[in-house]
Amino acid sequence: MNISRKLGIMVFFAAPAIIGGGIIYHIFGNYVPVCLYEIMLYLLAGAIVSK
C-alpha cells in the first residue's frame, strides 16, 4: 500500500472522528466516551493502514 493510499484512509477517518465525537458528546455530555470513541477509531485506522 503506497503512502497516498494510507493518507487517504486517514483522511477518510477524520470525518467520523469530528462528527461522531460531537454526537457522542451530545449523547453522554462527557469527554470520557468521546476519548474512547476516538481511540477506537485511531486503532481501527491504524490496523487498516498497517496492512
URRA-V53993 format. One record per pair of residues at least 4 apart in sequence whose C-alpha atoms are under 8 Angstrom apart, sorted by sequence separation. I is the first residue (numbers start at 1). J is the second residue. If there is no record, write none. Layout:
i	j
I	J
I	J
This chain:
i	j
1	5
2	6
3	7
4	8
5	9
6	10
7	11
8	12
9	13
10	14
11	15
12	16
13	17
14	18
15	19
16	20
17	21
18	22
19	23
20	24
21	25
22	26
23	27
24	28
25	29
30	34
31	35
32	36
33	37
34	38
35	39
36	40
37	41
38	42
39	43
40	44
41	45
42	46
43	47
44	48
45	49
46	50
47	51
1	6
15	20
16	21
24	29
25	30
28	33
25	31
25	33
24	33
25	34
24	34
22	34
21	34
24	37
21	37
21	38
17	37
17	38
17	41
13	41
13	45
10	45
9	45
10	49
9	49
6	49
1	51
